[in-house]
Amino acid sequence: MTKVIWVTGASSGFGMAVAMKLLKDTDHIICVSARRTHLLEVLARQGAKVYPLDITKTAEIERVRRAIEKEYGPIDAVLVNAGFGVYGPIEEVPEEAIRRQFEVNVFGAVETVRAVLPSMRREKRGRIVLTSSSAAHVSSAGMGYYAATKHSIKAIGTALRQEVGHLGIDVVMIEPGVVKTAFGQVALDENYMASKSPDYRAQMRDLKDFMLKAFDRAPDLDHTRDVMIKALLEESVNPIYRTTKGSFFLGFLSRVFPTRIYDVIVKQAIGRLH
């Protein structure tokens, strides 16, 4: 059966990779959205249906949902993938950046979910796949706001799974660790807030060096992309997929060690590997 699949945040990274492979390997109707629509042209040439979308605007989310359903019928599966990362000390990250972090990663994701749920409930079927992160379980200096959004997605996804499971709607969370995508480079190039205070400066510099090296050493996105496609298409799926060794390791650290020891381990790891 041909499915209608909607991918948000499809202009790069996981979203583009998932959409591209679906277009190449399946006959499903692939609808893609992003704010930077010029980057979706390559997907349009492969047959994707392109819908411009600023995920922070609820009215635009609803407009896209209505347009897709009017043209192709009920949405069978959605990959809620639009994301934004900002790094810096809790005290110093500008308010505007904090708000955008939550508007994209949390409120945009929530409104996308809320938009597709009515038709999925009517159809008594559907699949909602949320791009989360290993940061849903851990946090560290300089990553507090980003990790907070992923903690939020975990809480929301868990509640949602319990609320709609009996209606035939599956909710799946994908939790990769560091993976080679443009997301990390953009975040560290454009959204890294270098500290003005000597109290934070060295710590933030170490974090940036550590993250740059982590992205250099990270696995490519193919495995996570394939897991996302599995989550969208397969009849039987798990509620959570951790797709990198790092995602297992960080979750293990946070569960096993007392808080003070965990803090020391993370600090020493960043200091030694930066």
C-alpha positions in Angstrom: 0.0 0.0 0.0 1.3 3.4 -0.9 1.9 5.6 2.1 1.8 9.3 2.6 5.0 10.2 4.5 5.8 13.8 5.8 9.4 14.7 6.7 10.1 18.0 8.4 13.6 19.4 8.6 14.3 17.9 5.2 16.8 20.4 3.9 19.9 18.7 5.4 21.1 15.9 7.7 18.8 13.1 8.7 15.7 14.6 7.1 17.3 14.9 3.6 19.0 11.5 3.8 15.7 9.8 4.8 13.7 11.5 2.1 16.3 10.8 -0.5 16.4 7.1 0.3 12.6 6.8 0.5 12.4 8.4 -3.0 15.0 6.1 -4.4 13.8 2.8 -2.9 10.1 3.1 -2.4 6.9 4.2 -4.3 5.5 6.1 -1.3 4.4 9.7 -1.6 7.2 11.7 0.1 6.3 15.2 1.3 9.1 17.3 2.6 9.3 20.6 4.5 11.9 23.0 5.7 12.4 26.7 6.2 15.3 26.9 3.7 13.3 25.6 0.7 16.0 26.2 -1.9 17.8 23.3 -0.3 14.9 21.0 -1.1 15.3 21.4 -4.8 17.4 18.2 -5.1 14.5 16.3 -3.4 12.0 17.9 -5.7 13.9 16.7 -8.7 13.7 13.2 -7.3 9.9 13.4 -7.0 9.4 14.8 -3.5 6.4 17.1 -2.8 7.8 20.3 -1.4 6.0 22.4 1.2 7.8 25.5 2.6 7.5 25.6 6.4 8.8 27.6 9.3 8.3 25.1 12.1 8.0 27.8 14.7 4.7 29.1 13.1 1.7 27.0 14.1 -0.4 28.4 11.3 2.1 27.3 8.7 2.2 23.8 10.2 -1.5 23.5 9.9 -1.5 24.9 6.4 1.0 22.3 5.2 -0.9 19.5 6.9 -4.1 20.5 5.2 -2.4 20.9 1.8 -0.9 17.4 2.0 -4.1 15.8 3.1 -6.2 17.6 0.5 -3.8 16.5 -2.3 -2.8 13.0 -1.2 -5.1 11.9 1.6 -4.4 11.2 5.3 -0.8 11.3 6.4 0.3 7.7 7.3 3.7 8.6 8.9 5.6 11.7 9.9 9.2 12.2 10.8 9.4 15.1 13.2 12.9 16.1 12.5 13.4 19.8 12.4 16.1 20.8 14.8 18.3 23.7 16.1 21.3 23.5 18.4 22.7 26.3 20.5 25.7 25.9 22.9 26.9 28.2 25.6 26.7 28.9 29.4 23.3 29.1 30.9 24.0 32.6 32.1 25.2 34.0 28.8 23.1 32.5 25.9 20.9 35.3 24.6 17.2 35.1 25.4 16.3 35.2 21.7 18.5 32.1 21.1 17.1 30.3 24.1 13.5 30.9 22.9 14.3 29.8 19.3 15.9 26.6 20.7 12.6 25.7 22.4 10.4 27.0 19.6 12.1 24.7 17.0 12.9 21.6 19.0 9.9 21.5 21.4 7.0 23.7 20.4 7.5 23.1 16.6 7.7 19.3 17.2 4.6 19.4 19.5 2.5 21.4 17.0 3.5 19.1 14.2 2.3 16.1 16.2 -0.9 17.9 17.2 -1.6 18.7 13.6 -1.4 15.1 12.4 -3.2 13.4 15.3 -6.8 14.2 14.4 -6.7 12.4 11.0 -4.6 9.5 12.5 -7.2 9.1 15.2 -10.0 9.0 12.6 -8.1 6.4 10.6 -7.2 4.4 13.7 -3.6 4.1 12.4 -0.5 6.2 12.0 3.2 6.4 12.9 4.9 9.4 14.6 8.7 9.3 14.6 10.5 11.9 16.7 14.2 12.7 16.2 15.5 12.9 19.7 19.1 12.5 20.9 21.3 10.8 23.6 21.1 14.3 25.1 17.6 13.3 26.2 19.3 11.4 29.1 22.3 13.5 29.9 23.5 17.1 29.9 26.8 18.9 30.3 28.3 22.4 30.7 27.5 24.4 27.6 24.8 22.1 26.4 22.1 22.8 28.9 19.5 24.4 26.7 19.9 21.9 23.8 19.7 19.0 26.3 16.7 20.5 27.9 14.8 20.4 24.6 15.7 16.8 24.1 14.7 15.9 27.7 11.3 17.6 26.8 10.9 15.5 23.7 11.5 12.3 25.7 8.9 13.3 28.2 6.4 14.3 25.6 7.0 11.3 23.4 6.6 8.9 26.4 3.3 10.5 27.4 2.1 10.5 23.8 3.0 6.8 23.3 0.8 5.9 26.2 -2.1 8.2 25.1 -2.4 7.0 21.5 -1.1 3.4 21.4 -4.6 2.0 21.9 -5.8 4.0 18.9 -3.5 2.2 16.5 -0.9 5.0 16.4 2.7 4.2 17.1 5.2 6.7 18.6 8.9 6.1 18.1 11.8 8.1 19.4 15.2 7.9 17.6 18.2 8.7 19.9 21.5 9.0 18.1 24.7 10.2 19.7 27.1 12.3 17.7 26.8 11.6 14.0 28.5 13.2 11.0 25.8 15.7 9.7 25.8 19.4 8.8 23.8 20.0 12.0 26.8 19.8 14.3 29.0 21.9 12.1 26.3 24.6 11.8 25.7 24.6 15.5 29.3 25.0 16.4 30.1 27.5 13.6 27.0 29.7 13.9 25.3 28.9 17.2 28.1 28.5 19.6 28.2 31.3 22.2 31.8 32.0 23.1 31.9 33.2 26.7 32.8 36.7 27.5 33.5 35.9 31.2 36.8 34.4 32.3 34.8 32.2 34.7 33.4 30.2 31.7 35.8 30.9 28.8 38.2 28.0 29.2 35.4 25.5 29.9 33.5 26.6 26.8 36.6 26.5 24.6 37.3 23.0 25.8 33.7 22.0 25.0 33.9 23.4 21.4 37.3 21.6 20.8 35.9 18.4 22.2 32.7 18.6 20.1 34.6 19.4 16.9 36.8 16.3 17.4 33.8 14.2 18.3 32.1 15.1 15.0 35.3 14.4 13.1 35.4 10.9 14.7 31.7 10.2 14.5 30.0 7.6 12.3 28.2 8.6 9.2 24.5 9.0 9.2 23.6 5.9 7.1 22.8 3.6 10.0 20.6 6.2 11.8 18.9 7.0 8.5 18.1 3.4 7.9 16.7 3.0 11.4 14.5 6.1 10.9 13.1 4.5 7.7 12.5 1.3 9.5 10.6 3.3 12.2 8.5 4.9 9.5 7.6 1.9 7.5 7.9 -1.4 9.3 4.8 -3.0 10.8 6.3 -3.8 14.1 8.7 -1.3 15.7 10.3 -0.5 19.1 9.3 2.7 21.0 13.0 3.8 21.2 16.0 3.2 19.0 19.5 4.2 20.1 21.5 4.3 16.9 25.1 4.9 18.0 27.5 3.5 20.6 27.7 6.9 22.2 24.0 7.0 22.8 24.2 3.7 24.7 27.3 4.8 26.7 25.9 8.2 27.8 22.7 6.7 29.0 24.6 4.0 30.9 26.8 6.7 32.6 23.8 8.7 33.7 22.0 5.6 35.1 24.9 3.9 36.8 27.0 6.6 38.5 25.9 9.0 41.3 25.5 12.6 40.2 28.7 13.9 41.6 30.8 11.1 40.0 29.0 11.6 36.7 29.9 15.3 36.8 33.5 14.5 37.4 33.6 11.9 34.6 32.1 14.3 32.0 34.4 17.2 33.0 37.5 15.0 32.8 36.5 13.4 29.5 36.1 16.8 27.9 39.3 18.1 29.4 41.4 15.2 28.2 39.9 14.9 24.7 39.6 18.5 23.6 
